[in-house]
C-alpha cells in the first residue's frame, strides 16, 4: 500500500514538474524571442553605423536565432550593408589611385564607382570621396593652365 502511494505521488510530482516546465517555457520563450528580435534589430542598426566586422557578425548571429519571416528583412539590410562596404572600399581605392596617378582613365573609373555608392547607407562617405575627386580635377585643371602659359 505504501509502495502504491509512493508511486502515485511520484507520478503526480513528475507530472506537475513537466506541466510546470511546459507552462513556464510557454510564458518565458515569447519574451525571450521578442528580446532576441529586438536585440537583432538594434544590432543591425549598430552594424549600419559602425560598419565593423564585429558588429556585422554580431548582427548575423542574432538574426540566425530568428524565425524565417523575421529574418528576411534584417538579412536584406545586412546584405546591402556588406555589399555597400565592399563597393566603398573599391571606390576609396580608386579615388586614392586617381589622386596618386593622375590619368583621365583613373579619374573616370573612380568617378563611376563613387557614383554607384548607395546614398542611403554611405551618404557621408560618398560626399567625402566626391570632394576628393573634385580636388583632383581642380588641381589637374590648375596644373594644365600653368603649363599652357
N, C-alpha and C positions, 0 to 999 in steps of 0.2 A: 504494500500500500504506500509506504513512504517513497519507494522507488518510483511509482507511477506519479505521485505528486511532484517529485523532484524533476522527472522528465517533462511533465506538463508545464511546470514552472520554467524550466529551461527553454522549452519551445516558445512559451509566451515571451520570455525575456529576449530571446533571439529575434522573434517576430517584431517586438517593439523596437529593438535596435535597428533592424533592417528598415522598418517603416519610418522610424525617426530619421535615419540617414537619408532615405529617399526624399522625405519631406524637406529636410534641411537643404539637400542639394537642389531641389526644385526651387527653393526660396533664394538660395545664395548664387547659383550659377547665372541666372539672368542678370543679376547685379554685376557679377564679375565680367560677364560678356559685355555689358554696357560700358563698364570701366575700360575693358580692353579696347573696345571700339573707340571710345573717347581718346584713350592714350594713342591709338593708331592715328587718329585724325590729327591730334596735336603733334605727333612725331613727323607726320607728312608735312605739316606746316613748318616745323622746325627745320626739316631737311630742305624745304624750299628756300628758307632764309640762309641757313648755314652752308648748305651745299658741300658738306664734307662726306667722306666715305663712311665715317662712323654714324652720322645722323641718317644717312640713306640706309645703311644696314639695319639700324635700329627700327626704322620705319618698315622695312621689308619684313623683319622678324615679327613685329606686331601685326602687320597685315596678314601674314600667313596663319595667324591664330583665328581669323575671322571666317564667317560663312562666305560662300561664293558671291552672294548678292551684295554683301557689304564690301568685299574685297575689290571688286571690279573698278569702281570709280577711283579708289585710292591707288590701285595699281597703275591705272591710266595716268594719273597725275605724276606718280613717281617715275614712270617710264618716260614721260615728257621731260621731266627734270633731268634724268640721266642722259637722254639724247641732246638736250639743250646744253648740258655741261660739256659733252664731247664736242659739240659744234662751237661752243665758246672757246675751248682750248685750241681748236683748229684755227678759229678766227684770230685769236690772240697771237698765235704763232705766225700766221700770215701777215698780220699788221707789223709785228716785230721784224719780219723779213723785209717788208716794204720800207720800213724805217732804215734798215741797215743796208739793203741792196736796192737802191732806188732805180727800179725799172718800171716801165708802164705796165708790163705783164704782172709783176708782183703787186703793184698798186691795184690793178683791176681785179685780181684774184682775191685780195684782201677785202676790197670794197664789196665784191659779190657775196663773199662769205658772211661779212658783217651784216649785210642787208637781209640775209636769211635767218638771222638770230631771232628767236621768239621774244617779242617785246613784252609779252605778259610776264614771262619769267625772268628775262635778262635785260630789262629796260635800262638800268643804270650802267651795266657793263657795255651794252650796245652804244650808249651815248659816249662813254669813255673811248671806246675803240673808234667811233666815228670822229671824235675830236682828234685823236692821234693821227688818223688818216688825213683829216683836214690839214693838220700841221705839216704832214709830209708833202701834201700838194702845195701848200703855201711856200714852204722852204724851197721846193723844186722850182716853182714859178719865179721866186726871187732870184734864185741862182741862175736860171736861164736868162732873166732880164739883165743881170750883171754881165753875163758872157756876151750878149748882143751889143752892149755899149762898148 
